Amino acid sequence: MRVTAESAPPVLRVSNGTVLTLALDRWQRSPAAEEGEVLDRALAPVLDVGCGPGRHTLELASRGVMALGVDASPAAVRMARRIGAPVLERSIFGRVPGAGRWRTALLLDGNIGIGGDAVALLRRVAALLGPAGRAMVEVEPPGVSSRVIRARVERGAEHGPWFQWALVGADGVDAVGRLAGFARAEVWSGAGRWFAQLDRR
C-alpha cells in the first residue's frame, strides 16, 4: 500500500490490537537537532539502511560526507531521488557495494526493526562495516522489552500486509549488539528519543 502525505494519516496496527502513530511528517522533514547530533558522529563513508525519503543521506551529502542510502521500497527510493539523495533500491540483505569498507551504518527511525530479527540485521550490518566501523541506532525508551511484533500499516479502510518487526529497548541494545559482534553500546537520549552507538570489536 502506498502512503503519501496527501492521504489520511497512516497508523501501525500491532496484532495485539495496539495502534501506533507513524511519524510521517518527521520522516519528510530535514533532520531534527537530536538527529543532527547522531549524524555528527557518523564517519565517512556512511551507509543509511532503510533510508526512506533520504533525508539523512541528503543531510550528510550537504555536509560533504560521502553517504549512500539503501531501501527496498520503490516509493521511498523515488522520493529520495526526487530530492537528490544518492540511493539504491534493494534489500540490505542483498548485494551492497563496498562491503567491508563502510565506516558507519545508520539505523534510524526505528529501522533496527527491519526483517523482524535485530541480531540478524546487525550481523549483516557488521559484515558490511570495516574493522573499526560503527552502527548508529535509534532504539525504544528504557523499559520497553526487546521483542518481535507482527504489524501492518493501515490508512482508513486500506491496509498493507502483516509483517514482522523488531523492537529493541535502550536497556537491551547492549545485549543485542554483543550477540551481533559489536562492543558495548553507548546510549543517550535527545528530545524524548533514544539512540545508541555500537562499535565493532
ZAKOL-640159 format. One record per residue (C-alpha): z, y, x. Coordinates in pm, whole numbers, plus 50000, padded with zeros to 5 digits. Each point is the difference from the previous one (the first is absolute). Example, Ala and Ser with C-alpha at 12.3 -4.5 7.8 and 13.67 -1.06 7.14 Angstrom:
507804955051230;499345034450137;
//
This chain:
500005000050000;499065033850142;502725026449991;499005036650023;501855032949993;498345008249665;501354968449835;503294995249820;502764995650261;500004964350133;503214980150032;500974968350181;501404973449768;502114973150165;500004965549841;503725003849914;499095029249771;500915028450236;497525029049993;499625021750311;498215033450026;497235001550262;499875030250231;496325006749929;500295037750045;501754996150335;497414975250125;497265025949949;501815029250167;500365008850366;502924981750164;503425014349915;502455011950267;501804966450020;496684982350050;499055025250266;503124989850192;498804963949991;496555010350122;501645019450286;501134966350136;496534984449980;498384992450336;496214998750016;498024980549912;501474995749652;499084974149735;500825011449645;500484967749804;499225002749627;498955036150061;499145007149634;498445034749964;500335004550378;502385029550012;502034987350296;496864990450192;498505034349936;503205018150098;500144981250331;496335007650066;500685037049934;502684998250271;497524985450245;501584965349976;497514971149991;500604981049675;498224975049776;500844990749643;499564965249854;500084992549627;498674971449788;499415022349695;496435013449969;501255028749780;502625010250257;497474998450282;497585022149805;502745025749946;500964999450368;496425004150119;499485028349753;502635020750183;498654989950341;502594974150102;498674972050227;500664967549812;498824964049979;499804980349676;501664967050078;503214980249984;502475004550281;499894962150031;496265001450069;498225010850315;501395032950130;498475017150305;502165006550304;502354970549942;502755000650261;499355036250096;501495020449715;503165018850096;501205008449649;499574984449657;500945019549686;501364981949695;500975029349778;500135004949620;501454965349951;497214982050188;502504976250159;499534981849667;496314991350058;499384963049941;503494992849873;501244987350339;501465027350221;500594976850296;496404987249996;498695035649971;502135012250291;498964970350210;496385009449939;500775036050089;501784988750318;496904980550100;497895031549965;502395021450203;500185002150376;503094987650191;501775033849964;498765006449645;502065011149704;499864997049622;501085029649787;501144986149665;501195015349674;502724978649842;502184999449691;503445017050001;503104981650126;501364975549746;496554988949880;499674963250086;496934988550190;498004978249764;496614992249849;499105012949655;497134992849761;498495031949861;496925016249853;498705035449955;499855012049639;498445031149849;500395003149628;498574968349843;498144990750319;501434979250280;498974983950325;500714964350115;503454987950102;500585000050376;502764992150248;501695029450172;502825000350255;502975023749998;501975005750319;503245019749993;501175023450276;502894976850079;497714969450014;497055013250202;501644991650334;500204962949911;496474999649857;498665017350311;501704975650236;498444970449818;496605016050064;500665005550371;501195036050002;503125013450167;502865016649818;498935025749742;500875036850006;500555011349640;500295035249858;499575018849674;498305032149893;499635016249658;501474969149834;497524976450169;500794974050268;498004991650312;500274976450296;498464997950344;499474964450120;499184995950369;498374970050161;502294979750226;
//
